[in-house]
Amino acid sequence: MSRKRWSYRLSRPIPVKDGPTLRTLDDVRIFMLDNLPEDDQARRSWQKACEILLAAADGLADVSAVTRQVELALFQQAKSMAK
């Protein structure tokens, strides 16, 4: 089994409202585990982000795909909170 590459940098930093700025795969992993409410973790957009995150850490997916999916998940999360 290969070693995960959590230090890979995202395509661009992702600022999280009232939270950290995500810069690496590890930042995303920690954010999802420690800061994301369980209801949001269950959302399809975050599930997809998790799948791509794990694949990118294994070198099987492009880090830019993680960046795009996390941005989308954060956007959808904010949109649902505005309702």
RAFENLIN-V787616 format. One line per field, one symbol per residue. psi: psi as a letter, one per 20 degrees, with the letter a starting at -180 (. if undefined). A space follows every 10 residues. Layout:
psi=???
//
This chain:
psi=pqpqmiipqr hqqopppkar pphrhhgggg ghhhioqhgh hiqhhhgggg ghggghhiji qphhhggghg ggggghghgh hi.
//
